[in-house]
Every structure is written in structure tokens, then in C-alpha cells.
Amino acid sequence: MEKNLKNLKNSDKFSNQEELIDFFEYKDLKREQILKLSREIVRNCGIVIRKIQKDEEVSFNELTTDLNNLYSHTTEFPEFRKYLGTPQQEYVEAKAYHLITTYKKVPTYAELKEECETLSKESYILGLCDAIGELRRKVLDCISKDNKDDAEFYNETMEVLYDFIMKFDYYHVIDNLRRKQDVSRSLVEKTNGDFVNFIENLKLRNELKKLQK
């Protein structure tokens, strides 16, 4: 037995260990690069959304470039494409929020794909779910300013988006879809209630003004 162990230790069975170590160090480095860029994209999407909320001018050129670069980092290791979902969804949310609030238009997948060629269909659906949350904030902001027309528009847009995302029930191929649909439903219902209360309150205040004249 000792002889066998000695032979094993002196064998060249593990002569390629340095090659393996180099490979996994390189792969781990690529993973860290992907995660770093992914976090930067998510953070920058948040900055863009805050600028939109303040009615500031925004550009998506850097975001689309970063997203396409992020995808290129995964070509060597396709298993790392699982890290693409969150930044792509944040991009869709920001882009949809911008187009809806600026141009009163919901972007199609084809339109976003034209700008960000690596965008997945799954991220498009999930990103629209997230946009519903931003639109709720917009509705509440309009209500606080007694802006009935815009509040109504954004409330109806939330319902349009919700009706659209509920057409998809492919829960085994779109991860996290059911949870986001449930959250979206709750937000739409709450916002509808807030809008109805706002309209009733607005009517009451208008009636009081008439009586005071």
C-alpha cells in the first residue's frame, strides 16, 4: 500500500493543475467583472429614473453601450448570462418610464431591441412589471398637485401595462414573473383606489367652492 501511495504521489496525474487553477482564476475574474458592470448599470438606471422624476434631460446611450458590453463578457461563459437579467430589467423600467412620461408612449420589445440589441424578451416583460411601480409614484405625485388629467392618464397606463403582462403565464421559462405580476396587481388596485378617492375629494372641494361664492 505504501508503495502504491508513493507511486501515486510521484505520478504526473495532476501535472495540469496549474492550467486548471489558471482557468478557474480567469473564470472567477470574468464573473467579478460581470457583477461589477451589472451593479454599475443598475445604479445608473436608478440615477436616470430620478432625473426623469425631476424632469431633467436624460440619455440612454451609455446604458445601452454598457448592456451590450455586459453581454459580450458572457459569450465565453454562457452560464454567466443569469447575471444579465437584473440590469436589463432596470433598463427596460427606466426606458419605459421615460417614454411614457415624456412621449405618452409604451415602448414595444422591437423598439427597445433596436437600441439594445442584447435585450432579452424575458427582461422586457419583467421590466414592464417594474415600470408599474414608477407609474404609481407618478399618479400619486399628480394627485398631490390636483392634476386630474395626468393622474388619470398614468393610472390608465398602469392598467394597460398590467393587462399586457397578465397575458403571459409562462412561469417555468420567465423566472420571477408570478411574483412581479402579484406585486403589479396590488399596485394597480391601490392606485385605482387612490384615484377614485381623489376624484371624489376633488368633486367635494369643487362643490364647497360653489357654495362659498
Rosetta blueprint (number, residue, H / E / L):
1 M L
2 E H
3 K H
4 N H
5 L H
6 K H
7 N H
8 L H
9 K H
10 N H
11 S L
12 D L
13 K L
14 F L
15 S L
16 N L
17 Q H
18 E H
19 E H
20 L H
21 I H
22 D H
23 F H
24 F H
25 E H
26 Y H
27 K H
28 D H
29 L H
30 K H
31 R H
32 E H
33 Q H
34 I H
35 L H
36 K H
37 L H
38 S H
39 R H
40 E H
41 I H
42 V H
43 R H
44 N H
45 C H
46 G H
47 I H
48 V H
49 I H
50 R H
51 K H
52 I H
53 Q H
54 K L
55 D L
56 E L
57 E L
58 V L
59 S L
60 F L
61 N H
62 E H
63 L H
64 T H
65 T H
66 D H
67 L H
68 N H
69 N H
70 L H
71 Y H
72 S H
73 H H
74 T L
75 T L
76 E L
77 F L
78 P H
79 E H
80 F H
81 R H
82 K H
83 Y H
84 L L
85 G H
86 T H
87 P H
88 Q H
89 Q H
90 E H
91 Y H
92 V H
93 E H
94 A H
95 K H
96 A H
97 Y H
98 H H
99 L H
100 I H
101 T H
102 T H
103 Y H
104 K L
105 K L
106 V L
107 P L
108 T L
109 Y H
110 A H
111 E H
112 L H
113 K H
114 E H
115 E H
116 C L
117 E L
118 T L
119 L L
120 S L
121 K H
122 E H
123 S H
124 Y H
125 I H
126 L H
127 G H
128 L H
129 C H
130 D H
131 A H
132 I H
133 G H
134 E H
135 L H
136 R H
137 R H
138 K H
139 V H
140 L H
141 D H
142 C H
143 I H
144 S H
145 K L
146 D L
147 N L
148 K H
149 D H
150 D H
151 A H
152 E H
153 F H
154 Y H
155 N H
156 E H
157 T H
158 M H
159 E H
160 V H
161 L H
162 Y H
163 D H
164 F H
165 I H
166 M L
167 K L
168 F L
169 D L
170 Y L
171 Y L
172 H L
173 V L
174 I L
175 D L
176 N L
177 L H
178 R H
179 R H
180 K H
181 Q H
182 D H
183 V H
184 S H
185 R H
186 S H
187 L H
188 V H
189 E H
190 K H
191 T H
192 N H
193 G H
194 D H
195 F H
196 V H
197 N H
198 F H
199 I H
200 E H
201 N H
202 L H
203 K H
204 L H
205 R H
206 N H
207 E H
208 L H
209 K H
210 K H
211 L H
212 Q H
213 K L
